[in-house]
């Protein structure tokens, strides 16, 4: 996946429709939250086992793909509008996470290692 290429495609799509005036950071963040909610809705009330099988149904699989694409669309668009280098941001965040969650303390645990009782 080439984030820069996708951002350029999205930027062109938005410009062709004269939607830039609607794409303030606030509006894009709200749209991102809304699309995330639509993705969450697909999994609401499913058991863990059902959620693991959601891609087995073509209808559900298409819905998941569409909502994931919408979430990514708004994430990429927001980063573009704010001039955030997403690759650099992800790499920096991974370094922070590696320091925050050392393998020896976090491996195989669903709770934050700082919350573990000695």
LINRA-V309588 format. One record per backbone hydrogen bond with DSSP energy under -1.0 kcal/mol. CO is the residue of the C=O (numbers start at 0). NH is the residue of the N-H. If there is no record, write none. Layout:
# LINRA-V309588
co->[CO,CO]
nh->[NH,NH]
This chain:
# LINRA-V309588
co->[1,2,3,4,5,6,7,8,9,10,11,13,14,18,19,21,23,24,25,26,27,28,29,30,31,32,33,34,35,36,39,39,42,46,47,52,56,57,58,59,60,61,62,63,64,65,66,67,68,69,70,71,72,73,74,75,76,77,78,79,83,84,85,86,87,88,89,90,91,92,93,94,95,96,101,101,102,105,111,112]
nh->[5,6,7,8,9,10,11,12,13,14,15,18,17,21,22,23,27,28,29,30,31,32,33,34,35,36,37,38,39,40,42,43,45,50,51,55,60,61,62,63,64,65,66,67,68,69,70,71,72,73,74,75,76,77,78,79,80,81,83,82,85,88,89,90,91,92,93,94,95,96,97,98,99,100,104,105,106,108,114,115]
